[in-house]
Amino acid sequence: MAPLPNSRTEPDGSAVIRVLSYNIRSMRDDTAALARVIKACAPDLVLIQEAPLFFRWRKKLARLALASGLVVLSGGGTAAGPALLCSLRATVERTEDVLLPLTPGQHRRGFATAVVRIGGTRLGVLSCHLSLRQDERYEQGGMLLDRLAGMGVDHVIAGGDLNDRPDGRTFERLAKELQDCWATAPWGDENTWTPGNPFQRIDAIFATQGIEVLGCGVPLGLPGVTEADVRAATDHFPVLAALKIPAVR
């Protein structure tokens, strides 16, 4: 399997970026292994789900970012779990954490969002963790699309733990409006959950039309990372994508 392209900025200002989506299970597992996996993926942007929510959650997330060679961009407890990390390659234009309507008896859900500039590009980013309930999840999928449409940028990336498979109503709703990066340019492995016996794809990265998907999937054979690291880090496999973003015209 050929490696994904490295990050770079082209002479015309367009940028190849590496985007990682990862459910980190509140950092309840092997956090050193988790940081090794993230760092080995060499991402420009990390879309986190299940960031720590309680005691000293900001410090825990900051420590993970530091150990991974990144910085915290937005989210965490203020977005009910989704968070964004980024490399110093990204210039932050704005961030916004969005709490979704609460269904009694269910977990609070939210979006971590940001607009960043990388090279000569301007890009919207959203991390999500959708509901376990089918009806609520479908409504949240619509809210996600509305949020992307209202970000005021031409190019947007969204990703996360959908709690839905590609043949599910919510996944299909998103894939109808956005590029499902794995389906567009499959690379690596497909299934993301559970690491003990990965049998389904419930984590995904989506991109608006106009973004070129160079490859997307569960990374294999990461440098300095063993299979034991990936299995010990959390109960989801990571999803890594290489994307080419057009320059602002």
C-alpha positions in Angstrom: 0.0 0.0 0.0 1.5 3.3 -1.1 1.6 6.0 1.7 -0.7 9.0 1.6 0.9 12.2 0.3 2.6 14.4 2.8 1.3 17.9 3.6 2.5 20.6 1.2 1.5 23.9 -0.2 1.6 24.3 -4.0 2.9 27.3 -5.9 -0.7 28.4 -6.7 -1.6 28.4 -3.0 -3.6 25.2 -3.0 -2.7 22.8 -0.2 -2.5 19.1 0.4 -3.5 18.4 4.0 -3.8 15.4 6.1 -7.0 15.1 8.2 -7.5 12.6 11.0 -10.9 11.6 12.6 -10.6 9.7 15.9 -12.9 8.7 18.7 -10.5 8.7 21.7 -13.0 7.3 24.4 -12.4 10.1 26.9 -8.7 9.1 27.0 -9.6 6.2 29.3 -7.2 3.8 27.6 -3.4 4.0 26.8 -2.9 7.7 26.3 0.8 7.2 25.4 -0.2 4.8 22.6 -3.0 7.3 21.6 -0.5 10.1 21.2 1.9 7.9 19.2 -0.9 6.9 16.8 -1.9 10.6 16.3 1.6 11.8 15.8 2.5 9.0 13.4 -0.5 10.0 11.2 1.2 13.5 10.8 -2.1 15.3 10.6 -2.7 19.0 9.9 -6.2 18.7 11.5 -7.6 16.2 14.0 -11.3 15.7 14.4 -11.7 14.3 17.9 -14.8 12.6 19.4 -15.3 11.7 23.0 -12.7 14.2 24.3 -12.6 14.3 28.2 -15.6 16.2 29.6 -15.1 16.4 33.3 -12.4 17.1 35.9 -9.6 19.1 34.3 -10.7 18.2 30.8 -9.0 21.2 29.2 -5.6 20.1 30.7 -6.1 16.5 29.6 -6.8 17.6 26.0 -3.9 20.0 26.0 -1.6 17.3 27.2 -2.7 15.0 24.4 -2.2 17.8 21.8 1.3 18.5 23.2 2.3 14.8 23.1 1.0 14.6 19.5 2.9 17.7 18.4 -0.3 19.7 17.9 -2.4 22.4 19.6 -6.0 22.5 20.7 -8.2 24.4 18.2 -11.7 24.1 19.7 -14.2 21.9 21.4 -14.0 19.4 24.2 -16.4 19.9 27.1 -17.8 23.1 25.6 -19.0 21.0 22.6 -20.1 18.0 24.6 -17.2 15.8 23.4 -16.2 16.7 19.8 -12.9 18.7 19.6 -10.5 19.9 17.0 -6.7 19.8 17.1 -4.4 21.3 14.5 -0.7 21.7 13.6 1.0 25.1 13.5 0.5 25.0 9.8 -3.1 26.2 10.3 -3.9 29.9 10.9 -7.2 30.1 12.9 -9.8 32.6 11.6 -12.6 31.7 14.0 -14.0 28.8 16.2 -17.4 28.0 17.5 -18.7 25.2 19.7 -22.3 24.2 19.1 -24.6 22.3 21.5 -27.4 20.5 19.9 -30.9 20.1 21.3 -31.0 17.7 24.3 -33.3 14.8 24.1 -34.3 13.8 27.7 -32.5 10.7 28.8 -29.9 10.9 26.0 -26.4 12.2 26.0 -25.9 15.8 25.1 -24.4 16.1 21.6 -22.5 19.0 19.8 -20.3 20.1 17.0 -16.7 21.6 17.3 -16.2 23.9 14.4 -13.6 26.2 13.0 -12.5 28.2 9.9 -8.8 28.0 9.2 -6.4 29.1 6.6 -3.6 26.7 5.3 -1.4 28.0 2.6 -3.6 29.9 0.2 -6.7 28.1 1.2 -9.7 28.9 3.5 -11.4 25.9 5.0 -14.3 25.1 7.3 -13.9 22.1 9.7 -16.5 20.3 11.8 -16.2 17.3 14.2 -19.3 15.4 15.3 -20.4 12.4 17.4 -24.0 11.6 16.4 -26.7 10.0 18.5 -27.2 6.3 19.1 -30.9 6.8 18.4 -31.9 6.6 14.8 -34.5 9.4 14.7 -32.3 11.8 16.7 -29.2 10.9 14.6 -31.1 11.7 11.4 -32.1 15.1 12.7 -28.5 15.8 13.8 -27.3 14.9 10.3 -29.6 17.6 8.9 -28.3 20.1 11.5 -24.7 19.2 10.5 -25.5 20.0 6.8 -27.2 23.2 7.8 -24.1 24.2 9.9 -21.8 23.5 7.0 -23.9 25.6 4.7 -23.8 28.5 7.1 -20.1 28.6 7.6 -19.5 31.0 4.8 -16.7 29.2 3.1 -16.4 27.3 -0.2 -14.7 24.3 1.1 -15.6 22.3 4.3 -14.5 19.0 5.9 -16.7 17.2 8.4 -16.1 14.0 10.2 -16.5 11.9 13.2 -18.3 9.0 14.8 -21.6 8.8 13.1 -22.9 5.7 15.0 -24.3 4.8 11.6 -23.1 2.6 8.7 -22.9 3.5 5.0 -26.3 1.9 4.4 -27.9 3.8 7.2 -30.3 6.7 6.7 -28.1 9.4 8.3 -24.9 8.2 6.6 -26.7 8.2 3.3 -28.1 11.7 3.9 -24.6 13.1 4.4 -23.1 11.1 1.5 -25.8 12.5 -0.8 -24.6 16.1 -0.1 -20.9 15.5 0.5 -18.1 13.3 -0.7 -17.7 10.3 1.5 -13.9 10.3 1.4 -13.5 6.5 1.8 -15.9 5.8 -1.0 -14.3 8.4 -3.2 -10.7 7.3 -2.8 -10.4 4.1 -0.6 -7.0 3.6 1.0 -5.9 1.5 3.9 -8.6 -0.5 5.7 -12.3 0.3 5.8 -13.8 -0.8 9.1 -13.3 1.3 12.3 -15.1 -0.4 15.1 -14.4 -2.3 17.3 -10.6 -2.9 17.2 -10.9 -6.3 18.8 -12.9 -7.4 15.7 -13.5 -4.4 13.3 -16.6 -5.3 11.3 -18.3 -2.0 10.5 -17.5 1.5 9.3 -19.2 4.0 11.6 -16.4 6.7 11.5 -16.0 8.8 8.4 -14.6 11.9 6.9 -16.7 14.0 4.4 -15.7 16.8 2.1 -17.6 19.3 0.0 -17.4 19.1 -3.8 -14.3 20.9 -5.1 -12.0 19.2 -2.6 -9.9 16.5 -4.2 -9.7 13.3 -2.2 -6.3 11.7 -2.6 -7.0 8.8 -0.3 -8.9 7.9 2.9 -9.1 5.0 5.3 -7.8 3.3 8.4 -4.0 3.7 8.3 -1.8 0.6 8.4 1.9 0.2 9.2 2.3 3.7 10.7 6.0 4.5 11.4 6.9 3.8 15.1 3.5 2.4 15.8 2.6 -1.2 16.4 -0.7 -2.9 15.9 -0.8 -3.3 19.7 -0.6 0.5 20.0 -3.6 1.0 17.7 -5.7 -1.5 19.7 -4.6 -0.1 23.1 -5.2 3.5 22.3 -9.0 3.5 22.2 -11.9 1.3 21.1 -12.1 2.9 17.6 -9.7 2.8 14.7 -8.6 6.2 13.3 -9.6 7.4 9.9 -6.9 9.4 7.9 -7.5 11.3 4.7 -5.2 13.3 2.4 -7.1 16.1 0.7 -6.2 18.8 -1.8 -7.9 22.1 -1.1 -8.1 24.7 -3.9 -6.6 28.1 -3.2 -8.9 31.1 -2.5 -9.7 32.9 -5.7 
